C-alpha cells in the first residue's frame, strides 16, 4: 500500500488560497480516478477538484469553510500501488491551470517552488495519537437533608401548595376528556363552583391568556438555526462590507415615463421571430451605452492604493444575477458593440450559466459599471451598493401605472424610478444627475435607441 498526497494546485492567477465549500468524499470512502473529491472557491470562481488516483481516502485537509493554501495537502489517498518512496506527487493541472502556470513562470523567471517540510494539519486516522487522555471529572458528593425536629419534618412532608390543591380540581369525566384534548391544565382554569364545568373551559379559551389560546403542539416559534457563512455567501459578505467601508456612497433617484418604451418593446416582441424575448434590461443597456461617452467618469475603476482612476473606453457591463447560492455579477463584454437582440441573447446565456454555477472566471471580473434589477419584484426605490472597484451602479425599479398630467389632460402612464449609486470620491452629484437625465431622454423617446 502507498499513500498519495493530493496537493491543491494553482487554480488561478494571483490566487494564494482557496476555501473548501463542499466535500464529495469522507474518510474511508473509496474514490476512483477522475471522480470529484471537493469544490474549492476562490475570489473568481468555484473549481471542482478531481482525484488523480484510485484508492481509499484516509485524511482530509479540513472542514467546509476552511481555507487551504495553494500547494498544501488537500487529501491523502491510500492506493493499491507498492510504495517506492515517500515522495509526494502534485496533482496534474487542467489545460486552463497549465496555461496560468506557464504565464506565471514567464512573468516570474527564476522563481522556484519550494516544498515545505512541515506537513499541513489534516484530519484523519491518526488524529488523537499521543494526546493525553482527559481525566474523569470528579463527582460532587450528594447533599443530604439536614435533620429537622419531628414537628417541622411532619409539617414539611404533609404541606401541600395551593397549586397542588388546584391540580385536583373536581371535574366530570367529559370535562376532563375535553381539557385533555385541548391541552388545557385544569389547574389553570378558574371556576366559581366546586368543580370545573364546560362553561369554565369556554371562558378560559376566550379570556384565559393575554395573547390568545393556541391549540396544543401548535407553537408558532421555530427552532433557532445556526448557519455557517461559507462559500459564495462569505464572498458576498466580505465584498459588500469592503465596499461600504471604503466607498462614500450617494444615491440619486429620478422618475422616468416608460409608456412609449413599453409600447415599443411589446411591438418588437410581437415581431421578434426566432429571436429571444426582450425585457427592459437590454433596452436599458443600450441607453446606458449611448449616454456614457458624455460621462466617462462613470465608466471607471478606482484603485484606492495607487490613487488612480481609470476611465475605460469599452463598456464591460456587470449584470447582477440572483442565484440559489447568492448574488453573482457576470459581465457582458463590450456591451457598446452589441445591438438589443445580441444583448438579450447574452443576458439569457449569462443568467443561465450563473444559476447553474457554470460561469467561467473570465465572465465574472473586469466590469466597469453594473446594472442591478429586481425585475417584476421591483420596489419604489433602491440604494444599490457599488461593486468595488467600480464607481457607479444603476438600479431600475418597478414599473407602475399612474395618472399623470399631459398639458391640461390627465392620462394613464407607466412610470419607473431609476436609482444610481456613485462613489463620491470620483463622481459629483451634478454628474450623476446629468447622466440620469441623459438616460431619461433615451428611455422616454425610445426611437433614439436605434438611431446612429
Buried (B, 14 or more C-beta within 10 A) or exposed (E): EBBBBBBBBBBBEEBEBBBBBBBBBEBEBEBEEEEBBBBBBBBBBBBEBBBBBBBBBBBBBBEBEBBBBBBBBBBBBBBEEEEEEEEBEBBEBEEBBEEBBEEEEEEEEEEEEEEEEEEBEBEBEEEEEEEEEEEEEEEEEEEEEEEEEEEEEEEEEEEEEEEEEBEEBEBEEEBBEBBEEEEBEBBBBEBEEEEBBEEBBEBBBEEBEEEEEEEEEEEEEEEEEEEEEBBBBBBBEEBBEEBEEBBEBBBBBBBBBBBBBBEBBEEBEEEEEEBBEBBBBBBBBBBBBBBBEEBEBBBBBBEEEEEEBEBBEEBBBBBBBBBEBEBBBBBBBEBBEBEBBBBBBBBBBBBEBBBEBEBEBEBBBEBBBBBBBBEEEBEEBBEBBBBBBBBBBBBBBBBEEEEBEEEEEEEEBBBBBBBBBBBBEBBEEEBBEEBBEBBBEBBBEBEEBEEE
